[in-house]
Amino acid sequence: MKIEMYTNIYLVRHAEVDYIPDEYSRPLSEKGNNDALKLTELFKEYDVSRVISSPYLRAINTIRGIAEDRGITIEIIYDFRERKIANYPIEDFISFTRQQWNNFNYCLETGENLNEVQARGIDALKSILERYNEEDIVIGTHGTILGVILNFFNKRYDYDFWKSMKMPDIFKLQFKDGNIESIINIKI
């Protein structure tokens, strides 16, 4: 009997944050830190061999315990960072985001459009699939890039889906020979 071997990617949206303007060093809130501990406990049941993260502190700190529990060094992949919106604060974040999800080419002058975010996320994911075949991999990332990665595989992952995501949230993407087999939301 042949055992089917899969590559399992666990995309983890970071936990709740305390808002500060600096994207890179935004810390987890007390609730976020508690949820990160819950994630560490949850993943004790999984055969995780790699832990990868966006370079942003909130993503790293959300999955840090998973890596420490296994003695794994977190691999930082810059392309899993959150989208760049602009070089300045915007007033109506929800309207802006809705407009982006309705038109993947829309962006502000100094920001990224969702086609660009999706392309870099999918390229990074493909690189991981090529390098780490048949492994279980946790990736700490952000809501928008996670949403557009899922949207690449299934268009039902849209603006309404993005609005419904939690902090943290986990999506298991199962691949066989580089092809997506399933996407499952794992409850915390």
GROMACS elastic network, one bead per residue, 0.5 to 0.9 nm:
[ bonds ]
;  ai    aj funct       b0    kb
    4   176     6  0.84819   500
    5   134     6  0.58942   500
    5   135     6  0.87569   500
    5   175     6  0.89895   500
    5   176     6  0.71031   500
    5   177     6  0.89080   500
    6   133     6  0.77302   500
    6   135     6  0.72050   500
    6   136     6  0.83663   500
    6   174     6  0.64117   500
    6   175     6  0.55738   500
    6   176     6  0.50744   500
    6   177     6  0.76845   500
    7   129     6  0.72791   500
    7   132     6  0.77631   500
    7   133     6  0.57608   500
    7   136     6  0.59645   500
    7   137     6  0.78819   500
    7   173     6  0.82017   500
    7   174     6  0.58589   500
    7   175     6  0.50699   500
    7   176     6  0.64403   500
    7   177     6  0.82152   500
    7   178     6  0.81062   500
    8    48     6  0.89740   500
    8   134     6  0.72796   500
    8   135     6  0.63260   500
    8   137     6  0.61950   500
    8   138     6  0.84814   500
    8   172     6  0.65530   500
    8   173     6  0.57753   500
    8   175     6  0.63122   500
    8   176     6  0.89635   500
    9   125     6  0.88362   500
    9   129     6  0.87959   500
    9   135     6  0.82219   500
    9   136     6  0.60372   500
    9   138     6  0.60337   500
    9   139     6  0.72067   500
    9   171     6  0.79930   500
    9   172     6  0.56232   500
    9   173     6  0.50342   500
    9   174     6  0.63580   500
    9   175     6  0.79811   500
   10   136     6  0.76282   500
   10   137     6  0.60299   500
   10   139     6  0.59921   500
   10   140     6  0.84357   500
   10   170     6  0.63968   500
   10   171     6  0.55641   500
   10   173     6  0.63187   500
   10   174     6  0.86705   500
   11   137     6  0.85055   500
   11   138     6  0.62032   500
   11   140     6  0.63112   500
   11   141     6  0.68591   500
   11   142     6  0.89178   500
   11   146     6  0.69380   500
   11   169     6  0.81171   500
   11   170     6  0.56478   500
   11   171     6  0.51830   500
   11   172     6  0.63988   500
   11   173     6  0.76270   500
   12    15     6  0.87081   500
   12    59     6  0.81988   500
   12    62     6  0.82378   500
   12    63     6  0.78921   500
   12   138     6  0.70659   500
   12   139     6  0.58736   500
   12   141     6  0.58693   500
   12   142     6  0.75782   500
   12   143     6  0.88497   500
   12   146     6  0.80612   500
   12   167     6  0.89672   500
   12   168     6  0.67003   500
   12   169     6  0.56663   500
   12   171     6  0.66131   500
   12   172     6  0.87910   500
   13    59     6  0.72570   500
   13    62     6  0.83083   500
   13   139     6  0.85532   500
   13   140     6  0.61916   500
   13   141     6  0.51162   500
   13   143     6  0.56905   500
   13   146     6  0.70685   500
   13   165     6  0.84982   500
   13   166     6  0.77823   500
   13   167     6  0.62611   500
   13   168     6  0.50882   500
   13   169     6  0.50760   500
   13   170     6  0.64297   500
   13   171     6  0.86059   500
   14    17     6  0.83025   500
   14    28     6  0.85165   500
   14    32     6  0.81888   500
   14    36     6  0.84770   500
   14    58     6  0.60585   500
   14    60     6  0.80935   500
   14    61     6  0.81077   500
   14    62     6  0.55119   500
   14    63     6  0.79982   500
   14   140     6  0.64075   500
   14   141     6  0.60426   500
   14   142     6  0.59068   500
   14   143     6  0.77909   500
   14   166     6  0.89423   500
   14   167     6  0.58689   500
   14   168     6  0.50069   500
   14   169     6  0.72988   500
   15    28     6  0.66165   500
   15    29     6  0.81182   500
   15    31     6  0.80000   500
   15    33     6  0.74095   500
   15    34     6  0.89655   500
   15    35     6  0.65412   500
   15    36     6  0.66752   500
   15    58     6  0.71475   500
   15    59     6  0.75706   500
   15    61     6  0.85637   500
   15    62     6  0.58795   500
   15   166     6  0.81273   500
   15   169     6  0.77434   500
   16    27     6  0.87126   500
   16    28     6  0.57750   500
   16    29     6  0.58183   500
   16    30     6  0.82853   500
   16    31     6  0.65698   500
   16    33     6  0.80198   500
   16    35     6  0.82177   500
   16    58     6  0.82896   500
   16   166     6  0.86368   500
   16   167     6  0.52406   500
   16   168     6  0.67909   500
   17    20     6  0.87507   500
   17    26     6  0.67405   500
   17    27     6  0.56226   500
   17    30     6  0.82694   500
   17    31     6  0.82840   500
   17    32     6  0.61954   500
   17    33     6  0.88232   500
   17    58     6  0.69530   500
   17   167     6  0.86645   500
   18    26     6  0.66606   500
   18    27     6  0.57596   500
   18    28     6  0.57135   500
   18    30     6  0.83883   500
   18    32     6  0.86732   500
   19    22     6  0.86106   500
   19    26     6  0.63539   500
   19    27     6  0.75966   500
   19    28     6  0.86654   500
   19    29     6  0.85570   500
   20    23     6  0.76133   500
   20    25     6  0.80808   500
   20    26     6  0.56752   500
   20    27     6  0.80155   500
   21    25     6  0.88036   500
   21    26     6  0.74544   500
   21    89     6  0.87404   500
   22    25     6  0.58032   500
   22    26     6  0.60520   500
   23    26     6  0.57328   500
   23    56     6  0.69275   500
   23    57     6  0.84644   500
   23    58     6  0.89620   500
   23    82     6  0.88289   500
   24    27     6  0.88906   500
   24    55     6  0.71572   500
   24    57     6  0.58465   500
   24    58     6  0.78781   500
   25    56     6  0.64314   500
   25    57     6  0.52014   500
   25    58     6  0.72134   500
   26    56     6  0.76441   500
   26    57     6  0.63148   500
   26    58     6  0.60214   500
   27    32     6  0.87658   500
   27    57     6  0.64635   500
   27    58     6  0.54505   500
   27    61     6  0.80607   500
   28    31     6  0.76739   500
   28    32     6  0.50002   500
   28    33     6  0.58560   500
   28    36     6  0.89509   500
   28    57     6  0.83076   500
   28    58     6  0.57054   500
   28    59     6  0.88870   500
   28    61     6  0.73412   500
   28    62     6  0.77853   500
   29    33     6  0.61579   500
   29    34     6  0.85543   500
   30    33     6  0.51635   500
   30    34     6  0.63041   500
   30    35     6  0.86473   500
   31    34     6  0.50623   500
   31    35     6  0.61112   500
   31    36     6  0.85789   500
   32    35     6  0.50301   500
   32    36     6  0.61223   500
   32    37     6  0.87281   500
   32    58     6  0.88893   500
   32    62     6  0.75432   500
   32   167     6  0.77329   500
   32   168     6  0.77898   500
   33    36     6  0.50131   500
   33    37     6  0.64671   500
   33    38     6  0.88507   500
   33    61     6  0.78938   500
   33    62     6  0.72518   500
   34    37     6  0.51759   500
   34    38     6  0.65214   500
   34    39     6  0.88866   500
   35    39     6  0.62840   500
   35    40     6  0.87090   500
   35    62     6  0.78773   500
   35   167     6  0.85413   500
   35   168     6  0.71884   500
   35   188     6  0.85452   500
   36    39     6  0.50212   500
   36    40     6  0.63447   500
   36    41     6  0.87983   500
   36    61     6  0.73931   500
   36    63     6  0.66036   500
   36    64     6  0.81134   500
   36    65     6  0.72710   500
   36    66     6  0.88198   500
   36   168     6  0.79672   500
   37    40     6  0.50694   500
   37    41     6  0.64208   500
   37    42     6  0.86917   500
   37    62     6  0.82066   500
   37    63     6  0.88287   500
   37    65     6  0.68747   500
   37    66     6  0.87349   500
   38    41     6  0.51133   500
   38    42     6  0.61068   500
   38    43     6  0.86664   500
   38   188     6  0.73840   500
   39    43     6  0.61059   500
   39    44     6  0.86801   500
   39    62     6  0.78578   500
   39    63     6  0.73879   500
   39    65     6  0.80243   500
   39    66     6  0.74145   500
   39   168     6  0.85943   500
   39   188     6  0.70777   500
   40    43     6  0.53661   500
   40    44     6  0.65033   500
   40    62     6  0.88079   500
   40    63     6  0.72377   500
   40    64     6  0.82236   500
   40    65     6  0.53571   500
   40    67     6  0.85255   500
   40    69     6  0.75519   500
   41    44     6  0.53464   500
   41    45     6  0.78242   500
   41    65     6  0.87420   500
   41    66     6  0.80632   500
   42    45     6  0.62460   500
   42    46     6  0.78896   500
   42   188     6  0.73110   500
   43    46     6  0.50967   500
   43    47     6  0.80015   500
   43    48     6  0.75955   500
   43    66     6  0.66948   500
   44    47     6  0.77519   500
   44    48     6  0.84189   500
   44    66     6  0.77167   500
   44    69     6  0.79959   500
   44    70     6  0.88966   500
   45    48     6  0.88967   500
   46   136     6  0.78761   500
   47   135     6  0.82861   500
   47   136     6  0.62242   500
   47   137     6  0.87432   500
   48    51     6  0.75471   500
   48    66     6  0.84415   500
   48    67     6  0.87515   500
   48    70     6  0.81815   500
   48   135     6  0.73360   500
   48   137     6  0.56693   500
   48   138     6  0.69622   500
   49    67     6  0.89719   500
   49    70     6  0.81631   500
   49    72     6  0.78026   500
   49   135     6  0.63114   500
   49   136     6  0.56852   500
   49   137     6  0.61146   500
   49   138     6  0.83846   500
   50    67     6  0.77570   500
   50    72     6  0.69186   500
   50    73     6  0.81678   500
   50    74     6  0.76116   500
   50    75     6  0.79929   500
   50   132     6  0.85393   500
   50   135     6  0.76871   500
   50   136     6  0.67533   500
   50   138     6  0.63655   500
   50   139     6  0.84607   500
   51    63     6  0.76500   500
   51    64     6  0.83773   500
   51    66     6  0.75487   500
   51    67     6  0.59313   500
   51    72     6  0.69983   500
   51    73     6  0.72111   500
   51    74     6  0.51808   500
   51    75     6  0.63542   500
   51    76     6  0.88420   500
   51   136     6  0.89206   500
   51   137     6  0.58101   500
   51   139     6  0.59912   500
   51   140     6  0.78720   500
   52    60     6  0.83624   500
   52    63     6  0.85335   500
   52    67     6  0.89154   500
   52    73     6  0.85797   500
   52    74     6  0.53161   500
   52    76     6  0.57250   500
   52    77     6  0.68380   500
   52   137     6  0.73909   500
   52   138     6  0.61147   500
   52   140     6  0.62639   500
   52   141     6  0.88318   500
   53    56     6  0.79772   500
   53    59     6  0.63194   500
   53    60     6  0.57535   500
   53    63     6  0.78756   500
   53    74     6  0.67314   500
   53    75     6  0.62698   500
   53    77     6  0.60070   500
   53    78     6  0.80266   500
   53    80     6  0.68830   500
   53    81     6  0.82657   500
   53   138     6  0.81240   500
   53   139     6  0.52439   500
   53   141     6  0.61265   500
   54    57     6  0.81261   500
   54    58     6  0.88610   500
   54    59     6  0.60723   500
   54    60     6  0.68128   500
   54    75     6  0.87531   500
   54    76     6  0.58323   500
   54    77     6  0.55514   500
   54    78     6  0.55901   500
   54    79     6  0.70421   500
   54    82     6  0.79135   500
   54   139     6  0.78291   500
   54   140     6  0.60993   500
   54   141     6  0.54065   500
   54   142     6  0.80336   500
   55    58     6  0.87322   500
   55    59     6  0.73432   500
   55    60     6  0.69203   500
   55    76     6  0.57409   500
   55    77     6  0.67115   500
   55    78     6  0.57838   500
   55    79     6  0.87613   500
   55    80     6  0.78111   500
   55    81     6  0.64611   500
   55   141     6  0.87945   500
   56    59     6  0.56062   500
   56    60     6  0.64118   500
   56    61     6  0.87636   500
   56    78     6  0.87917   500
   56    81     6  0.67834   500
   56    82     6  0.83682   500
   56   141     6  0.83289   500
   57    60     6  0.50446   500
   57    61     6  0.59239   500
   57    62     6  0.84398   500
   58    61     6  0.52660   500
   58    62     6  0.61523   500
   58    63     6  0.89975   500
   58   140     6  0.87551   500
   58   141     6  0.86502   500
   58   142     6  0.89760   500
   59    62     6  0.52261   500
   59    63     6  0.67603   500
   59    64     6  0.85292   500
   59    81     6  0.87240   500
   59   139     6  0.87007   500
   59   141     6  0.53968   500
   59   142     6  0.70701   500
   60    63     6  0.56264   500
   60    64     6  0.56935   500
   60    74     6  0.79264   500
   60    76     6  0.85577   500
   60   140     6  0.63113   500
   60   141     6  0.82192   500
   61    65     6  0.76533   500
   61   140     6  0.86782   500
   62    65     6  0.75206   500
   62    66     6  0.86754   500
   62   140     6  0.69621   500
   62   168     6  0.79513   500
   63    66     6  0.54319   500
   63    67     6  0.68075   500
   63    68     6  0.89651   500
   63    74     6  0.87117   500
   63   138     6  0.78165   500
   63   139     6  0.78889   500
   63   140     6  0.60344   500
   64    67     6  0.53152   500
   64    68     6  0.61919   500
   64    69     6  0.85771   500
   64    74     6  0.74174   500
   64   140     6  0.89636   500
   65    69     6  0.58474   500
   65    70     6  0.86225   500
   66    69     6  0.52520   500
   66    70     6  0.67003   500
   66    71     6  0.87817   500
   66    72     6  0.83560   500
   66   138     6  0.84185   500
   67    70     6  0.53760   500
   67    71     6  0.59871   500
   67    73     6  0.63554   500
   67    74     6  0.63870   500
   67   138     6  0.89609   500
   68    72     6  0.61012   500
   68    73     6  0.76259   500
   68    74     6  0.87789   500
   69    72     6  0.77819   500
   70    73     6  0.89261   500
   72    75     6  0.89105   500
   76    80     6  0.85861   500
   77    80     6  0.59503   500
   77    81     6  0.78828   500
   77   124     6  0.77380   500
   78    81     6  0.57208   500
   78   124     6  0.89544   500
   79    82     6  0.83833   500
   79   117     6  0.84053   500
   79   120     6  0.58114   500
   79   121     6  0.60436   500
   79   123     6  0.84267   500
   79   124     6  0.63227   500
   80    83     6  0.89563   500
   80   117     6  0.88631   500
   80   120     6  0.77628   500
   80   121     6  0.59386   500
   80   124     6  0.73267   500
   80   125     6  0.88634   500
   80   139     6  0.83552   500
   80   140     6  0.80071   500
   80   141     6  0.58506   500
   80   142     6  0.76671   500
   80   145     6  0.70371   500
   80   146     6  0.84462   500
   81    84     6  0.87289   500
   81   117     6  0.89849   500
   81   121     6  0.86438   500
   81   141     6  0.64379   500
   81   142     6  0.68575   500
   81   145     6  0.74562   500
   82   117     6  0.81013   500
   82   141     6  0.72921   500
   82   142     6  0.55390   500
   82   143     6  0.75164   500
   82   144     6  0.66022   500
   82   145     6  0.59694   500
   82   146     6  0.87994   500
   83   111     6  0.76952   500
   83   112     6  0.62137   500
   83   113     6  0.79978   500
   83   114     6  0.78352   500
   83   116     6  0.87941   500
   83   117     6  0.61178   500
   83   142     6  0.86631   500
   83   144     6  0.69139   500
   83   145     6  0.67381   500
   84    87     6  0.81760   500
   84   110     6  0.79034   500
   84   112     6  0.54053   500
   84   113     6  0.84423   500
   84   117     6  0.87122   500
   85    88     6  0.83003   500
   85    89     6  0.85305   500
   85    90     6  0.83765   500
   85   107     6  0.72838   500
   85   108     6  0.67014   500
   85   109     6  0.88951   500
   85   110     6  0.72367   500
   85   112     6  0.62103   500
   85   113     6  0.83112   500
   86    89     6  0.70822   500
   86    90     6  0.77934   500
   86   107     6  0.84928   500
   86   108     6  0.61759   500
   86   109     6  0.70543   500
   86   112     6  0.80168   500
   87   109     6  0.88485   500
   87   110     6  0.61747   500
   87   111     6  0.74533   500
   88   110     6  0.89649   500
   90    93     6  0.62610   500
   90    96     6  0.83004   500
   91    96     6  0.88616   500
   92    95     6  0.55725   500
   92    96     6  0.62585   500
   92    97     6  0.86793   500
   93    96     6  0.51119   500
   93    97     6  0.60459   500
   93    98     6  0.85812   500
   94    97     6  0.50708   500
   94    98     6  0.60834   500
   94    99     6  0.85563   500
   95    98     6  0.50922   500
   95    99     6  0.61625   500
   95   100     6  0.86569   500
   96    99     6  0.51665   500
   96   100     6  0.63273   500
   96   101     6  0.88364   500
   96   107     6  0.86495   500
   97   100     6  0.50241   500
   97   101     6  0.62516   500
   97   102     6  0.85831   500
   97   159     6  0.79992   500
   98   101     6  0.51812   500
   98   102     6  0.61668   500
   98   103     6  0.86197   500
   98   159     6  0.63812   500
   98   160     6  0.89289   500
   99   102     6  0.50808   500
   99   103     6  0.61445   500
   99   104     6  0.83787   500
   99   106     6  0.71401   500
   99   107     6  0.88176   500
  100   103     6  0.50682   500
  100   104     6  0.54593   500
  100   105     6  0.72317   500
  100   106     6  0.53496   500
  100   107     6  0.68088   500
  100   113     6  0.70258   500
  100   114     6  0.66438   500
  100   159     6  0.87968   500
  101   104     6  0.57947   500
  101   106     6  0.84689   500
  101   114     6  0.73583   500
  101   148     6  0.89367   500
  101   158     6  0.68589   500
  101   159     6  0.55769   500
  102   105     6  0.89918   500
  102   106     6  0.84613   500
  102   158     6  0.87201   500
  102   159     6  0.77168   500
  103   106     6  0.55069   500
  103   107     6  0.89808   500
  103   113     6  0.86299   500
  103   114     6  0.81222   500
  104   107     6  0.82526   500
  104   113     6  0.59541   500
  104   115     6  0.53391   500
  104   116     6  0.84904   500
  105   112     6  0.87015   500
  105   113     6  0.52369   500
  105   114     6  0.64310   500
  105   115     6  0.61671   500
  105   116     6  0.82830   500
  106   112     6  0.82236   500
  106   113     6  0.54058   500
  106   114     6  0.74617   500
  106   115     6  0.88819   500
  107   110     6  0.78898   500
  107   111     6  0.57552   500
  107   112     6  0.57346   500
  107   114     6  0.79337   500
  108   111     6  0.51445   500
  108   112     6  0.73618   500
  108   113     6  0.80222   500
  109   112     6  0.84218   500
  112   115     6  0.81921   500
  112   116     6  0.62254   500
  112   117     6  0.67093   500
  113   116     6  0.54591   500
  113   117     6  0.65007   500
  113   118     6  0.87599   500
  114   118     6  0.58462   500
  114   119     6  0.83357   500
  114   144     6  0.84325   500
  114   145     6  0.82317   500
  114   148     6  0.71298   500
  115   118     6  0.51139   500
  115   119     6  0.60339   500
  115   120     6  0.87025   500
  115   148     6  0.83355   500
  116   119     6  0.51355   500
  116   120     6  0.63125   500
  116   121     6  0.85514   500
  117   120     6  0.54457   500
  117   121     6  0.61427   500
  117   122     6  0.86164   500
  117   144     6  0.83957   500
  117   145     6  0.62570   500
  117   148     6  0.74315   500
  117   149     6  0.85739   500
  118   121     6  0.50827   500
  118   122     6  0.60058   500
  118   123     6  0.84411   500
  118   145     6  0.65358   500
  118   146     6  0.87144   500
  118   147     6  0.87620   500
  118   148     6  0.53372   500
  118   149     6  0.57175   500
  118   151     6  0.84685   500
  118   152     6  0.73117   500
  119   122     6  0.52347   500
  119   123     6  0.60234   500
  119   124     6  0.85479   500
  119   149     6  0.84007   500
  120   123     6  0.50669   500
  120   124     6  0.61139   500
  120   125     6  0.85399   500
  121   124     6  0.51836   500
  121   125     6  0.61472   500
  121   126     6  0.86462   500
  121   145     6  0.66331   500
  121   146     6  0.80870   500
  121   148     6  0.81073   500
  121   149     6  0.62398   500
  122   126     6  0.60422   500
  122   127     6  0.85228   500
  122   148     6  0.89564   500
  122   149     6  0.62222   500
  122   152     6  0.79488   500
  123   126     6  0.51375   500
  123   127     6  0.62279   500
  123   128     6  0.87374   500
  124   127     6  0.51268   500
  124   128     6  0.63647   500
  124   129     6  0.87592   500
  125   128     6  0.51190   500
  125   129     6  0.62530   500
  125   130     6  0.87268   500
  125   149     6  0.87269   500
  126   129     6  0.50019   500
  126   130     6  0.62268   500
  126   131     6  0.86746   500
  126   178     6  0.77550   500
  127   130     6  0.51575   500
  127   131     6  0.62230   500
  127   132     6  0.84901   500
  128   131     6  0.51306   500
  128   132     6  0.56973   500
  128   133     6  0.79009   500
  128   137     6  0.89348   500
  129   132     6  0.54472   500
  129   133     6  0.55574   500
  129   134     6  0.83475   500
  129   135     6  0.88704   500
  129   175     6  0.82743   500
  129   177     6  0.86989   500
  129   178     6  0.63354   500
  130   133     6  0.60848   500
  130   178     6  0.76240   500
  132   135     6  0.59071   500
  132   136     6  0.85703   500
  132   137     6  0.83605   500
  133   136     6  0.88555   500
  133   176     6  0.88981   500
  133   177     6  0.80152   500
  133   178     6  0.82189   500
  134   175     6  0.83943   500
  134   176     6  0.80866   500
  134   177     6  0.86541   500
  141   145     6  0.74120   500
  141   146     6  0.68009   500
  142   145     6  0.58554   500
  142   146     6  0.59091   500
  142   147     6  0.84557   500
  143   146     6  0.52035   500
  143   147     6  0.59722   500
  143   148     6  0.86969   500
  143   162     6  0.69748   500
  143   165     6  0.73025   500
  143   166     6  0.85669   500
  143   167     6  0.84369   500
  143   169     6  0.87103   500
  144   147     6  0.50076   500
  144   148     6  0.62213   500
  144   149     6  0.85493   500
  144   162     6  0.70339   500
  145   148     6  0.52057   500
  145   149     6  0.60682   500
  145   150     6  0.86118   500
  146   149     6  0.52066   500
  146   150     6  0.63518   500
  146   151     6  0.86105   500
  146   162     6  0.88629   500
  146   171     6  0.87520   500
  147   150     6  0.52440   500
  147   151     6  0.60838   500
  147   152     6  0.87641   500
  147   157     6  0.63879   500
  147   158     6  0.72798   500
  147   159     6  0.84461   500
  147   161     6  0.77019   500
  147   162     6  0.60015   500
  147   165     6  0.87553   500
  148   152     6  0.61812   500
  148   153     6  0.89113   500
  148   157     6  0.74787   500
  148   158     6  0.78796   500
  148   162     6  0.88664   500
  149   152     6  0.52505   500
  149   153     6  0.71254   500
  149   157     6  0.88985   500
  150   153     6  0.54203   500
  150   154     6  0.62141   500
  150   155     6  0.78547   500
  150   156     6  0.86936   500
  150   157     6  0.60711   500
  150   158     6  0.88694   500
  150   171     6  0.88651   500
  150   173     6  0.87540   500
  150   183     6  0.80999   500
  151   156     6  0.67599   500
  151   158     6  0.65398   500
  152   155     6  0.67582   500
  152   157     6  0.84895   500
  153   157     6  0.86252   500
  153   180     6  0.76538   500
  153   183     6  0.89271   500
  154   157     6  0.61912   500
  154   158     6  0.89648   500
  155   158     6  0.63695   500
  156   160     6  0.89722   500
  156   161     6  0.76411   500
  157   160     6  0.77262   500
  157   161     6  0.54034   500
  157   162     6  0.71931   500
  158   161     6  0.51700   500
  158   162     6  0.61963   500
  158   163     6  0.87556   500
  159   163     6  0.62226   500
  159   164     6  0.86991   500
  160   163     6  0.51228   500
  160   164     6  0.63606   500
  160   165     6  0.89778   500
  161   164     6  0.51099   500
  161   165     6  0.64881   500
  162   165     6  0.54638   500
  162   166     6  0.89831   500
  163   166     6  0.84758   500
  165   168     6  0.81683   500
  165   169     6  0.65723   500
  166   169     6  0.52110   500
  166   170     6  0.88792   500
  168   188     6  0.82998   500
  169   185     6  0.77845   500
  169   186     6  0.75810   500
  169   187     6  0.75993   500
  169   188     6  0.75560   500
  170   184     6  0.84048   500
  170   185     6  0.58684   500
  170   186     6  0.53619   500
  170   187     6  0.71650   500
  170   188     6  0.78564   500
  171   183     6  0.65635   500
  171   184     6  0.55489   500
  171   186     6  0.59012   500
  171   187     6  0.89703   500
  172   182     6  0.78550   500
  172   183     6  0.55698   500
  172   184     6  0.51103   500
  172   185     6  0.63462   500
  172   186     6  0.69029   500
  173   180     6  0.69775   500
  173   181     6  0.75448   500
  173   182     6  0.58576   500
  173   184     6  0.67137   500
  174   179     6  0.83616   500
  174   180     6  0.59289   500
  174   181     6  0.54266   500
  174   182     6  0.53098   500
  174   183     6  0.65493   500
  174   184     6  0.84843   500
  175   178     6  0.55879   500
  175   179     6  0.51685   500
  175   181     6  0.53401   500
  175   182     6  0.73829   500
  176   179     6  0.53039   500
  176   180     6  0.65463   500
  176   181     6  0.65495   500
  177   180     6  0.85246   500
  180   183     6  0.79796   500
